[in-house]
Amino acid sequence: MVKQALHESGDWELRTLDVFHVADGLRVAGRVRSYFVKQKAQTIAMSVAPNHPLLNEVVVQ
């Protein structure tokens, strides 16, 4: 659902966003491939799982 919503957004051109459910909430990790800067990728991650400790794992390749 999250992945679909991000892909349908006209403001973002994400190729890959891996979102995993874990015991303590959402994990946004793995690969975030985007034409945007890291700051905007982190903004997306924060909208998915605000204040989640694993947000630091978001990386733009």
mmCIF file as Biopython writes it, N, C-alpha, C and O atoms, coordinates in Angstrom:
data_model
#
loop_
_atom_site.group_PDB
_atom_site.id
_atom_site.type_symbol
_atom_site.label_atom_id
_atom_site.label_alt_id
_atom_site.label_comp_id
_atom_site.label_asym_id
_atom_site.label_entity_id
_atom_site.label_seq_id
_atom_site.pdbx_PDB_ins_code
_atom_site.Cartn_x
_atom_site.Cartn_y
_atom_site.Cartn_z
_atom_site.occupancy
_atom_site.B_iso_or_equiv
_atom_site.auth_seq_id
_atom_site.auth_asym_id
_atom_site.pdbx_PDB_model_num
ATOM 1   N N  . MET A ? 1  ? 0.831  -1.207 0.000  1.0 0.0 1  A 1 
ATOM 2   C CA . MET A ? 1  ? 0.000  0.000  0.000  1.0 0.0 1  A 1 
ATOM 3   C C  . MET A ? 1  ? 0.865  1.256  0.000  1.0 0.0 1  A 1 
ATOM 4   O O  . MET A ? 1  ? 0.631  2.181  -0.777 1.0 0.0 1  A 1 
ATOM 5   N N  . VAL A ? 2  ? 1.855  1.279  0.870  1.0 0.0 2  A 1 
ATOM 6   C CA . VAL A ? 2  ? 2.757  2.427  0.923  1.0 0.0 2  A 1 
ATOM 7   C C  . VAL A ? 2  ? 3.506  2.571  -0.385 1.0 0.0 2  A 1 
ATOM 8   O O  . VAL A ? 2  ? 3.613  3.665  -0.938 1.0 0.0 2  A 1 
ATOM 9   N N  . LYS A ? 3  ? 4.024  1.456  -0.874 1.0 0.0 3  A 1 
ATOM 10  C CA . LYS A ? 3  ? 4.800  1.474  -2.111 1.0 0.0 3  A 1 
ATOM 11  C C  . LYS A ? 3  ? 3.947  1.978  -3.271 1.0 0.0 3  A 1 
ATOM 12  O O  . LYS A ? 3  ? 4.413  2.772  -4.087 1.0 0.0 3  A 1 
ATOM 13  N N  . GLN A ? 4  ? 2.710  1.521  -3.344 1.0 0.0 4  A 1 
ATOM 14  C CA . GLN A ? 4  ? 1.809  1.933  -4.416 1.0 0.0 4  A 1 
ATOM 15  C C  . GLN A ? 4  ? 1.524  3.428  -4.332 1.0 0.0 4  A 1 
ATOM 16  O O  . GLN A ? 4  ? 1.537  4.123  -5.348 1.0 0.0 4  A 1 
ATOM 17  N N  . ALA A ? 5  ? 1.267  3.919  -3.129 1.0 0.0 5  A 1 
ATOM 18  C CA . ALA A ? 5  ? 0.943  5.332  -2.955 1.0 0.0 5  A 1 
ATOM 19  C C  . ALA A ? 5  ? 2.108  6.211  -3.381 1.0 0.0 5  A 1 
ATOM 20  O O  . ALA A ? 5  ? 1.901  7.253  -4.002 1.0 0.0 5  A 1 
ATOM 21  N N  . LEU A ? 6  ? 3.334  5.803  -3.054 1.0 0.0 6  A 1 
ATOM 22  C CA . LEU A ? 6  ? 4.495  6.595  -3.424 1.0 0.0 6  A 1 
ATOM 23  C C  . LEU A ? 6  ? 4.700  6.605  -4.930 1.0 0.0 6  A 1 
ATOM 24  O O  . LEU A ? 6  ? 5.047  7.634  -5.509 1.0 0.0 6  A 1 
ATOM 25  N N  . HIS A ? 7  ? 4.483  5.452  -5.567 1.0 0.0 7  A 1 
ATOM 26  C CA . HIS A ? 7  ? 4.669  5.386  -7.009 1.0 0.0 7  A 1 
ATOM 27  C C  . HIS A ? 7  ? 3.605  6.193  -7.748 1.0 0.0 7  A 1 
ATOM 28  O O  . HIS A ? 7  ? 3.864  6.706  -8.836 1.0 0.0 7  A 1 
ATOM 29  N N  . GLU A ? 8  ? 2.416  6.308  -7.169 1.0 0.0 8  A 1 
ATOM 30  C CA . GLU A ? 8  ? 1.348  7.045  -7.828 1.0 0.0 8  A 1 
ATOM 31  C C  . GLU A ? 8  ? 1.458  8.551  -7.616 1.0 0.0 8  A 1 
ATOM 32  O O  . GLU A ? 8  ? 0.780  9.328  -8.289 1.0 0.0 8  A 1 
ATOM 33  N N  . SER A ? 9  ? 2.308  8.961  -6.686 1.0 0.0 9  A 1 
ATOM 34  C CA . SER A ? 9  ? 2.459  10.383 -6.413 1.0 0.0 9  A 1 
ATOM 35  C C  . SER A ? 9  ? 3.180  11.064 -7.566 1.0 0.0 9  A 1 
ATOM 36  O O  . SER A ? 9  ? 4.217  10.581 -8.021 1.0 0.0 9  A 1 
ATOM 37  N N  . GLY A ? 10 ? 2.643  12.173 -8.038 1.0 0.0 10 A 1 
ATOM 38  C CA . GLY A ? 10 ? 3.268  12.891 -9.130 1.0 0.0 10 A 1 
ATOM 39  C C  . GLY A ? 10 ? 4.510  13.648 -8.714 1.0 0.0 10 A 1 
ATOM 40  O O  . GLY A ? 10 ? 5.281  14.090 -9.566 1.0 0.0 10 A 1 
ATOM 41  N N  . ASP A ? 11 ? 4.718  13.806 -7.409 1.0 0.0 11 A 1 
ATOM 42  C CA . ASP A ? 11 ? 5.842  14.589 -6.922 1.0 0.0 11 A 1 
ATOM 43  C C  . ASP A ? 11 ? 7.130  13.784 -6.818 1.0 0.0 11 A 1 
ATOM 44  O O  . ASP A ? 11 ? 8.208  14.358 -6.665 1.0 0.0 11 A 1 
ATOM 45  N N  . TRP A ? 12 ? 7.030  12.480 -6.899 1.0 0.0 12 A 1 
ATOM 46  C CA . TRP A ? 12 ? 8.202  11.641 -6.696 1.0 0.0 12 A 1 
ATOM 47  C C  . TRP A ? 12 ? 8.346  10.661 -7.848 1.0 0.0 12 A 1 
ATOM 48  O O  . TRP A ? 12 ? 7.354  10.204 -8.416 1.0 0.0 12 A 1 
ATOM 49  N N  . GLU A ? 13 ? 9.599  10.340 -8.191 1.0 0.0 13 A 1 
ATOM 50  C CA . GLU A ? 13 ? 9.863  9.347  -9.222 1.0 0.0 13 A 1 
ATOM 51  C C  . GLU A ? 13 ? 10.739 8.253  -8.623 1.0 0.0 13 A 1 
ATOM 52  O O  . GLU A ? 13 ? 11.874 8.041  -9.051 1.0 0.0 13 A 1 
ATOM 53  N N  . LEU A ? 14 ? 10.204 7.580  -7.647 1.0 0.0 14 A 1 
ATOM 54  C CA . LEU A ? 14 ? 10.975 6.541  -6.981 1.0 0.0 14 A 1 
ATOM 55  C C  . LEU A ? 14 ? 10.967 5.270  -7.816 1.0 0.0 14 A 1 
ATOM 56  O O  . LEU A ? 14 ? 9.943  4.888  -8.383 1.0 0.0 14 A 1 
ATOM 57  N N  . ARG A ? 15 ? 12.100 4.635  -7.880 1.0 0.0 15 A 1 
ATOM 58  C CA . ARG A ? 15 ? 12.176 3.356  -8.572 1.0 0.0 15 A 1 
ATOM 59  C C  . ARG A ? 15 ? 11.973 2.208  -7.600 1.0 0.0 15 A 1 
ATOM 60  O O  . ARG A ? 15 ? 11.259 1.252  -7.901 1.0 0.0 15 A 1 
ATOM 61  N N  . THR A ? 16 ? 12.593 2.300  -6.446 1.0 0.0 16 A 1 
ATOM 62  C CA . THR A ? 16 ? 12.487 1.205  -5.488 1.0 0.0 16 A 1 
ATOM 63  C C  . THR A ? 16 ? 12.402 1.758  -4.085 1.0 0.0 16 A 1 
ATOM 64  O O  . THR A ? 16 ? 13.205 2.603  -3.690 1.0 0.0 16 A 1 
ATOM 65  N N  . LEU A ? 17 ? 11.430 1.282  -3.336 1.0 0.0 17 A 1 
ATOM 66  C CA . LEU A ? 17 ? 11.356 1.601  -1.913 1.0 0.0 17 A 1 
ATOM 67  C C  . LEU A ? 17 ? 10.949 0.332  -1.185 1.0 0.0 17 A 1 
ATOM 68  O O  . LEU A ? 17 ? 9.813  -0.131 -1.286 1.0 0.0 17 A 1 
ATOM 69  N N  . ASP A ? 18 ? 11.900 -0.214 -0.454 1.0 0.0 18 A 1 
ATOM 70  C CA . ASP A ? 18 ? 11.625 -1.453 0.268  1.0 0.0 18 A 1 
ATOM 71  C C  . ASP A ? 18 ? 11.116 -1.112 1.654  1.0 0.0 18 A 1 
ATOM 72  O O  . ASP A ? 18 ? 11.815 -0.469 2.437  1.0 0.0 18 A 1 
ATOM 73  N N  . VAL A ? 19 ? 9.911  -1.537 1.957  1.0 0.0 19 A 1 
ATOM 74  C CA . VAL A ? 19 ? 9.309  -1.267 3.252  1.0 0.0 19 A 1 
ATOM 75  C C  . VAL A ? 19 ? 8.998  -2.604 3.909  1.0 0.0 19 A 1 
ATOM 76  O O  . VAL A ? 19 ? 8.290  -3.439 3.345  1.0 0.0 19 A 1 
ATOM 77  N N  . PHE A ? 20 ? 9.527  -2.790 5.086  1.0 0.0 20 A 1 
ATOM 78  C CA . PHE A ? 20 ? 9.333  -4.047 5.793  1.0 0.0 20 A 1 
ATOM 79  C C  . PHE A ? 20 ? 8.582  -3.799 7.084  1.0 0.0 20 A 1 
ATOM 80  O O  . PHE A ? 20 ? 8.845  -2.821 7.784  1.0 0.0 20 A 1 
ATOM 81  N N  . HIS A ? 21 ? 7.649  -4.680 7.402  1.0 0.0 21 A 1 
ATOM 82  C CA . HIS A ? 21 ? 6.968  -4.629 8.686  1.0 0.0 21 A 1 
ATOM 83  C C  . HIS A ? 21 ? 7.816  -5.377 9.705  1.0 0.0 21 A 1 
ATOM 84  O O  . HIS A ? 21 ? 8.219  -6.517 9.476  1.0 0.0 21 A 1 
ATOM 85  N N  . VAL A ? 22 ? 8.079  -4.731 10.821 1.0 0.0 22 A 1 
ATOM 86  C CA . VAL A ? 22 ? 8.796  -5.387 11.910 1.0 0.0 22 A 1 
ATOM 87  C C  . VAL A ? 22 ? 7.970  -5.244 13.174 1.0 0.0 22 A 1 
ATOM 88  O O  . VAL A ? 22 ? 6.958  -4.544 13.190 1.0 0.0 22 A 1 
ATOM 89  N N  . ALA A ? 23 ? 8.403  -5.908 14.229 1.0 0.0 23 A 1 
ATOM 90  C CA . ALA A ? 23 ? 7.605  -5.956 15.450 1.0 0.0 23 A 1 
ATOM 91  C C  . ALA A ? 23 ? 7.313  -4.566 16.018 1.0 0.0 23 A 1 
ATOM 92  O O  . ALA A ? 23 ? 6.236  -4.330 16.564 1.0 0.0 23 A 1 
ATOM 93  N N  . ASP A ? 24 ? 8.270  -3.651 15.888 1.0 0.0 24 A 1 
ATOM 94  C CA . ASP A ? 24 ? 8.091  -2.339 16.495 1.0 0.0 24 A 1 
ATOM 95  C C  . ASP A ? 24 ? 7.593  -1.295 15.509 1.0 0.0 24 A 1 
ATOM 96  O O  . ASP A ? 24 ? 7.657  -0.102 15.806 1.0 0.0 24 A 1 
ATOM 97  N N  . GLY A ? 25 ? 7.102  -1.700 14.350 1.0 0.0 25 A 1 
ATOM 98  C CA . GLY A ? 25 ? 6.566  -0.725 13.411 1.0 0.0 25 A 1 
ATOM 99  C C  . GLY A ? 25 ? 7.091  -0.941 12.007 1.0 0.0 25 A 1 
ATOM 100 O O  . GLY A ? 25 ? 7.397  -2.067 11.613 1.0 0.0 25 A 1 
ATOM 101 N N  . LEU A ? 26 ? 7.194  0.145  11.250 1.0 0.0 26 A 1 
ATOM 102 C CA . LEU A ? 26 ? 7.656  0.055  9.874  1.0 0.0 26 A 1 
ATOM 103 C C  . LEU A ? 26 ? 9.158  0.249  9.792  1.0 0.0 26 A 1 
ATOM 104 O O  . LEU A ? 26 ? 9.729  1.090  10.488 1.0 0.0 26 A 1 
ATOM 105 N N  . ARG A ? 27 ? 9.783  -0.528 8.945  1.0 0.0 27 A 1 
ATOM 106 C CA . ARG A ? 27 ? 11.201 -0.336 8.683  1.0 0.0 27 A 1 
ATOM 107 C C  . ARG A ? 27 ? 11.365 0.121  7.240  1.0 0.0 27 A 1 
ATOM 108 O O  . ARG A ? 27 ? 10.919 -0.550 6.309  1.0 0.0 27 A 1 
ATOM 109 N N  . VAL A ? 28 ? 12.000 1.253  7.070  1.0 0.0 28 A 1 
ATOM 110 C CA . VAL A ? 28 ? 12.302 1.742  5.731  1.0 0.0 28 A 1 
ATOM 111 C C  . VAL A ? 28 ? 13.800 1.557  5.548  1.0 0.0 28 A 1 
ATOM 112 O O  . VAL A ? 28 ? 14.600 2.299  6.118  1.0 0.0 28 A 1 
ATOM 113 N N  . ALA A ? 29 ? 14.172 0.577  4.761  1.0 0.0 29 A 1 
ATOM 114 C CA . ALA A ? 29 ? 15.586 0.255  4.631  1.0 0.0 29 A 1 
ATOM 115 C C  . ALA A ? 29 ? 15.836 -0.388 3.285  1.0 0.0 29 A 1 
ATOM 116 O O  . ALA A ? 29 ? 14.929 -0.509 2.461  1.0 0.0 29 A 1 
ATOM 117 N N  . GLY A ? 30 ? 17.081 -0.802 3.068  1.0 0.0 30 A 1 
ATOM 118 C CA . GLY A ? 30 ? 17.420 -1.456 1.819  1.0 0.0 30 A 1 
ATOM 119 C C  . GLY A ? 30 ? 17.753 -0.437 0.753  1.0 0.0 30 A 1 
ATOM 120 O O  . GLY A ? 30 ? 18.741 0.287  0.873  1.0 0.0 30 A 1 
ATOM 121 N N  . ARG A ? 31 ? 16.949 -0.371 -0.281 1.0 0.0 31 A 1 
ATOM 122 C CA . ARG A ? 31 ? 17.274 0.497  -1.408 1.0 0.0 31 A 1 
ATOM 123 C C  . ARG A ? 31 ? 16.183 1.538  -1.632 1.0 0.0 31 A 1 
ATOM 124 O O  . ARG A ? 31 ? 15.001 1.212  -1.736 1.0 0.0 31 A 1 
ATOM 125 N N  . VAL A ? 32 ? 16.597 2.764  -1.703 1.0 0.0 32 A 1 
ATOM 126 C CA . VAL A ? 32 ? 15.711 3.824  -2.164 1.0 0.0 32 A 1 
ATOM 127 C C  . VAL A ? 32 ? 16.419 4.453  -3.352 1.0 0.0 32 A 1 
ATOM 128 O O  . VAL A ? 32 ? 17.380 5.206  -3.192 1.0 0.0 32 A 1 
ATOM 129 N N  . ARG A ? 33 ? 15.940 4.140  -4.527 1.0 0.0 33 A 1 
ATOM 130 C CA . ARG A ? 33 ? 16.566 4.682  -5.732 1.0 0.0 33 A 1 
ATOM 131 C C  . ARG A ? 33 ? 15.711 5.826  -6.239 1.0 0.0 33 A 1 
ATOM 132 O O  . ARG A ? 33 ? 14.520 5.663  -6.504 1.0 0.0 33 A 1 
ATOM 133 N N  . SER A ? 34 ? 16.326 6.966  -6.369 1.0 0.0 34 A 1 
ATOM 134 C CA . SER A ? 34 ? 15.560 8.156  -6.684 1.0 0.0 34 A 1 
ATOM 135 C C  . SER A ? 34 ? 16.440 9.152  -7.411 1.0 0.0 34 A 1 
ATOM 136 O O  . SER A ? 34 ? 17.666 9.096  -7.320 1.0 0.0 34 A 1 
ATOM 137 N N  . TYR A ? 35 ? 15.803 10.070 -8.136 1.0 0.0 35 A 1 
ATOM 138 C CA . TYR A ? 35 ? 16.524 11.165 -8.756 1.0 0.0 35 A 1 
ATOM 139 C C  . TYR A ? 35 ? 16.594 12.366 -7.825 1.0 0.0 35 A 1 
ATOM 140 O O  . TYR A ? 35 ? 17.023 13.450 -8.219 1.0 0.0 35 A 1 
ATOM 141 N N  . PHE A ? 36 ? 16.167 12.158 -6.588 1.0 0.0 36 A 1 
ATOM 142 C CA . PHE A ? 36 ? 16.110 13.262 -5.647 1.0 0.0 36 A 1 
ATOM 143 C C  . PHE A ? 36 ? 17.217 13.143 -4.615 1.0 0.0 36 A 1 
ATOM 144 O O  . PHE A ? 36 ? 17.835 12.089 -4.467 1.0 0.0 36 A 1 
ATOM 145 N N  . VAL A ? 37 ? 17.457 14.229 -3.909 1.0 0.0 37 A 1 
ATOM 146 C CA . VAL A ? 37 ? 18.522 14.252 -2.920 1.0 0.0 37 A 1 
ATOM 147 C C  . VAL A ? 37 ? 18.120 13.479 -1.678 1.0 0.0 37 A 1 
ATOM 148 O O  . VAL A ? 37 ? 16.943 13.185 -1.469 1.0 0.0 37 A 1 
ATOM 149 N N  . LYS A ? 38 ? 19.112 13.151 -0.853 1.0 0.0 38 A 1 
ATOM 150 C CA . LYS A ? 38 ? 18.879 12.331 0.323  1.0 0.0 38 A 1 
ATOM 151 C C  . LYS A ? 38 ? 17.861 12.966 1.253  1.0 0.0 38 A 1 
ATOM 152 O O  . LYS A ? 38 ? 17.062 12.260 1.869  1.0 0.0 38 A 1 
ATOM 153 N N  . GLN A ? 39 ? 17.876 14.273 1.365  1.0 0.0 39 A 1 
ATOM 154 C CA . GLN A ? 39 ? 16.960 14.954 2.282  1.0 0.0 39 A 1 
ATOM 155 C C  . GLN A ? 39 ? 15.506 14.658 1.929  1.0 0.0 39 A 1 
ATOM 156 O O  . GLN A ? 39 ? 14.690 14.419 2.820  1.0 0.0 39 A 1 
ATOM 157 N N  . LYS A ? 40 ? 15.177 14.671 0.648  1.0 0.0 40 A 1 
ATOM 158 C CA . LYS A ? 40 ? 13.797 14.402 0.254  1.0 0.0 40 A 1 
ATOM 159 C C  . LYS A ? 40 ? 13.437 12.946 0.487  1.0 0.0 40 A 1 
ATOM 160 O O  . LYS A ? 40 ? 12.300 12.640 0.846  1.0 0.0 40 A 1 
ATOM 161 N N  . ALA A ? 41 ? 14.390 12.043 0.288  1.0 0.0 41 A 1 
ATOM 162 C CA . ALA A ? 41 ? 14.126 10.633 0.567  1.0 0.0 41 A 1 
ATOM 163 C C  . ALA A ? 41 ? 13.837 10.429 2.048  1.0 0.0 41 A 1 
ATOM 164 O O  . ALA A ? 41 ? 12.976 9.629  2.412  1.0 0.0 41 A 1 
ATOM 165 N N  . GLN A ? 42 ? 14.555 11.151 2.899  1.0 0.0 42 A 1 
ATOM 166 C CA . GLN A ? 42 ? 14.310 11.054 4.333  1.0 0.0 42 A 1 
ATOM 167 C C  . GLN A ? 42 ? 12.952 11.640 4.684  1.0 0.0 42 A 1 
ATOM 168 O O  . GLN A ? 42 ? 12.286 11.166 5.606  1.0 0.0 42 A 1 
ATOM 169 N N  . THR A ? 43 ? 12.539 12.672 3.950  1.0 0.0 43 A 1 
ATOM 170 C CA . THR A ? 43 ? 11.217 13.252 4.177  1.0 0.0 43 A 1 
ATOM 171 C C  . THR A ? 43 ? 10.129 12.221 3.897  1.0 0.0 43 A 1 
ATOM 172 O O  . THR A ? 43 ? 9.163  12.115 4.652  1.0 0.0 43 A 1 
ATOM 173 N N  . ILE A ? 44 ? 10.283 11.458 2.812  1.0 0.0 44 A 1 
ATOM 174 C CA . ILE A ? 44 ? 9.330  10.396 2.503  1.0 0.0 44 A 1 
ATOM 175 C C  . ILE A ? 44 ? 9.327  9.365  3.623  1.0 0.0 44 A 1 
ATOM 176 O O  . ILE A ? 44 ? 8.268  8.943  4.086  1.0 0.0 44 A 1 
ATOM 177 N N  . ALA A ? 45 ? 10.510 8.967  4.053  1.0 0.0 45 A 1 
ATOM 178 C CA . ALA A ? 45 ? 10.607 7.953  5.096  1.0 0.0 45 A 1 
ATOM 179 C C  . ALA A ? 45 ? 9.929  8.421  6.376  1.0 0.0 45 A 1 
ATOM 180 O O  . ALA A ? 45 ? 9.253  7.640  7.044  1.0 0.0 45 A 1 
ATOM 181 N N  . MET A ? 46 ? 10.106 9.682  6.715  1.0 0.0 46 A 1 
ATOM 182 C CA . MET A ? 46 ? 9.497  10.208 7.925  1.0 0.0 46 A 1 
ATOM 183 C C  . MET A ? 46 ? 7.978  10.220 7.814  1.0 0.0 46 A 1 
ATOM 184 O O  . MET A ? 46 ? 7.278  10.067 8.816  1.0 0.0 46 A 1 
ATOM 185 N N  . SER A ? 47 ? 7.469  10.400 6.605  1.0 0.0 47 A 1 
ATOM 186 C CA . SER A ? 47 ? 6.019  10.384 6.428  1.0 0.0 47 A 1 
ATOM 187 C C  . SER A ? 47 ? 5.470  8.960  6.545  1.0 0.0 47 A 1 
ATOM 188 O O  . SER A ? 47 ? 4.304  8.761  6.883  1.0 0.0 47 A 1 
ATOM 189 N N  . VAL A ? 48 ? 6.322  7.978  6.262  1.0 0.0 48 A 1 
ATOM 190 C CA . VAL A ? 48 ? 5.909  6.585  6.370  1.0 0.0 48 A 1 
ATOM 191 C C  . VAL A ? 48 ? 5.989  6.108  7.814  1.0 0.0 48 A 1 
ATOM 192 O O  . VAL A ? 48 ? 5.065  5.467  8.315  1.0 0.0 48 A 1 
ATOM 193 N N  . ALA A ? 49 ? 7.098  6.424  8.480  1.0 0.0 49 A 1 
ATOM 194 C CA . ALA A ? 49 ? 7.313  5.946  9.846  1.0 0.0 49 A 1 
ATOM 195 C C  . ALA A ? 49 ? 7.991  7.036  10.672 1.0 0.0 49 A 1 
ATOM 196 O O  . ALA A ? 49 ? 9.193  6.953  10.925 1.0 0.0 49 A 1 
ATOM 197 N N  . PRO A ? 50 ? 7.249  8.053  11.095 1.0 0.0 50 A 1 
ATOM 198 C CA . PRO A ? 50 ? 7.846  9.166  11.820 1.0 0.0 50 A 1 
ATOM 199 C C  . PRO A ? 50 ? 8.505  8.710  13.111 1.0 0.0 50 A 1 
ATOM 200 O O  . PRO A ? 50 ? 7.984  7.858  13.829 1.0 0.0 50 A 1 
ATOM 201 N N  . ASN A ? 51 ? 9.661  9.297  13.388 1.0 0.0 51 A 1 
ATOM 202 C CA . ASN A ? 51 ? 10.406 9.040  14.629 1.0 0.0 51 A 1 
ATOM 203 C C  . ASN A ? 51 ? 10.885 7.599  14.768 1.0 0.0 51 A 1 
ATOM 204 O O  . ASN A ? 51 ? 11.201 7.152  15.870 1.0 0.0 51 A 1 
ATOM 205 N N  . HIS A ? 52 ? 10.939 6.885  13.674 1.0 0.0 52 A 1 
ATOM 206 C CA . HIS A ? 52 ? 11.401 5.502  13.757 1.0 0.0 52 A 1 
ATOM 207 C C  . HIS A ? 52 ? 12.933 5.467  13.749 1.0 0.0 52 A 1 
ATOM 208 O O  . HIS A ? 52 ? 13.551 6.139  12.924 1.0 0.0 52 A 1 
ATOM 209 N N  . PRO A ? 53 ? 13.556 4.703  14.646 1.0 0.0 53 A 1 
ATOM 210 C CA . PRO A ? 53 ? 15.020 4.690  14.757 1.0 0.0 53 A 1 
ATOM 211 C C  . PRO A ? 53 ? 15.725 4.164  13.513 1.0 0.0 53 A 1 
ATOM 212 O O  . PRO A ? 53 ? 16.904 4.452  13.310 1.0 0.0 53 A 1 
ATOM 213 N N  . LEU A ? 54 ? 15.034 3.404  12.683 1.0 0.0 54 A 1 
ATOM 214 C CA . LEU A ? 54 ? 15.675 2.837  11.505 1.0 0.0 54 A 1 
ATOM 215 C C  . LEU A ? 54 ? 15.675 3.785  10.310 1.0 0.0 54 A 1 
ATOM 216 O O  . LEU A ? 54 ? 16.140 3.412  9.233  1.0 0.0 54 A 1 
ATOM 217 N N  . LEU A ? 55 ? 15.164 4.995  10.478 1.0 0.0 55 A 1 
ATOM 218 C CA . LEU A ? 55 ? 15.149 5.936  9.357  1.0 0.0 55 A 1 
ATOM 219 C C  . LEU A ? 55 ? 16.552 6.298  8.903  1.0 0.0 55 A 1 
ATOM 220 O O  . LEU A ? 55 ? 16.745 6.693  7.753  1.0 0.0 55 A 1 
ATOM 221 N N  . ASN A ? 56 ? 17.527 6.171  9.780  1.0 0.0 56 A 1 
ATOM 222 C CA . ASN A ? 56 ? 18.902 6.480  9.405  1.0 0.0 56 A 1 
ATOM 223 C C  . ASN A ? 56 ? 19.455 5.511  8.372  1.0 0.0 56 A 1 
ATOM 224 O O  . ASN A ? 56 ? 20.501 5.766  7.776  1.0 0.0 56 A 1 
ATOM 225 N N  . GLU A ? 57 ? 18.753 4.391  8.158  1.0 0.0 57 A 1 
ATOM 226 C CA . GLU A ? 57 ? 19.219 3.416  7.182  1.0 0.0 57 A 1 
ATOM 227 C C  . GLU A ? 57 ? 18.793 3.763  5.757  1.0 0.0 57 A 1 
ATOM 228 O O  . GLU A ? 57 ? 19.200 3.091  4.809  1.0 0.0 57 A 1 
ATOM 229 N N  . VAL A ? 58 ? 17.989 4.791  5.600  1.0 0.0 58 A 1 
ATOM 230 C CA . VAL A ? 58 ? 17.544 5.175  4.263  1.0 0.0 58 A 1 
ATOM 231 C C  . VAL A ? 58 ? 18.724 5.737  3.478  1.0 0.0 58 A 1 
ATOM 232 O O  . VAL A ? 58 ? 19.400 6.662  3.927  1.0 0.0 58 A 1 
ATOM 233 N N  . VAL A ? 59 ? 18.959 5.172  2.310  1.0 0.0 59 A 1 
ATOM 234 C CA . VAL A ? 59 ? 20.095 5.584  1.495  1.0 0.0 59 A 1 
ATOM 235 C C  . VAL A ? 59 ? 19.625 5.801  0.064  1.0 0.0 59 A 1 
ATOM 236 O O  . VAL A ? 59 ? 18.858 5.004  -0.476 1.0 0.0 59 A 1 
ATOM 237 N N  . VAL A ? 60 ? 20.086 6.871  -0.535 1.0 0.0 60 A 1 
ATOM 238 C CA . VAL A ? 60 ? 19.806 7.114  -1.950 1.0 0.0 60 A 1 
ATOM 239 C C  . VAL A ? 60 ? 21.008 6.674  -2.754 1.0 0.0 60 A 1 
ATOM 240 O O  . VAL A ? 60 ? 22.126 7.133  -2.519 1.0 0.0 60 A 1 
ATOM 241 N N  . GLN A ? 61 ? 20.776 5.783  -3.705 1.0 0.0 61 A 1 
ATOM 242 C CA . GLN A ? 61 ? 21.871 5.293  -4.542 1.0 0.0 61 A 1 
ATOM 243 C C  . GLN A ? 61 ? 21.843 5.983  -5.890 1.0 0.0 61 A 1 
ATOM 244 O O  . GLN A ? 61 ? 22.688 5.707  -6.742 1.0 0.0 61 A 1 
#
